[in-house]
Amino acid sequence: MSVLSIESNYKKFSLIPIDETITDQLDDTNIKPYIKVLLVPLDYSITIDFVQHTTGALSLFFVNSNQILQIDKFGKQQAQMLCYNRDFYCIQIHDDEVACDGLLFNNIFQMPCVPLDVRESGIIENFFDQIAQELSLKESSAEEMIRTYLKQIIIKATRIWKRQNLDREKQISVPADQELFRDFGRLVEIHFRKKHTVAEYADLLFLSPKTLANKFNKMHLDSPNDIIKNRIVLEAKRLLYYTDLTVKEIAYQLGYDDPAYFNRLFAQKEGIAPSLYRKQGKKV
């Protein structure tokens, strides 16, 4: 299987086979800046943002443009990757659970993997096959058809993920609360370099910090404070691993005027000082 692509008016979309040759390209400008959906068979090991996932069944992975992706181990069957930019699929009318910044790509649960059962595997594999056919045909309507199949993949995977990760009690909880959690996650993604306290995000959501914390506790989620700090530390790890910025410069980039405080935060979360993390090339 070769790479199949479509491009028009700044909109880019590709279907890429995953094999050993892809590992050197994941950091290239042809792949890294784009949103990615991976269909990965049994017995692969994939690291996303320093967390390793090993597939026990055919699985979907959703990787946003700012996330780090590595293929650590290949299974016997070939995996596939949809790779596209926000111009291709990310418009205001899609700004909900199936958007490019929706539940699967930017969620506070930090679980980008969706394992599929036999029936679900057949449905998703069919969508990938249909996309491959449309890319091969190169007809004028192909772009819209591909976008339709992509949306169906995201909708189907969102439903499966919610069923797998939210028990019945959580699924029937107040929809407004579920929307609040997504809004909180988006706000953290936008503001984590400048806003570090629960009170600041509660203010943006027109809630008291106590109310916000209680809502997270009700859903058995990490506390808002932990989510904020975890996002800050994740960005620090990316910068330590992929840039030559000093620890002091990274602290300033993340909104800390006191590098010593930033060092303590990082060590508290990771069990190691940032300078030692970089030196060891540690991946957690």
ABEGO torsion letter per residue (X at the ends): XBBBBBBBGGBBBBBBBBBAAAAAAAABAAAAABBBBBBBBBGBBBBBGGBBBBBABBBBBBBBAABBBBBABBBABBBBBBBBBAAABGBAAABBAABAABAAABBAAGBABBBBBAAAAAAAAAAAAAAAAAAAAGBAAAAAAAAAAAAAAAAAAAAAAAAAABBAAAAABBAAAAAAAAAAAAAAAAAAAABABAAAAAAAAGBBAAAAAAAAAAAGBBBAAAAAAAAAAAAAAAAAAABABBAAAAAAAAGBABAAAAAAAAAAAAGBBAAAAAAAGBBX
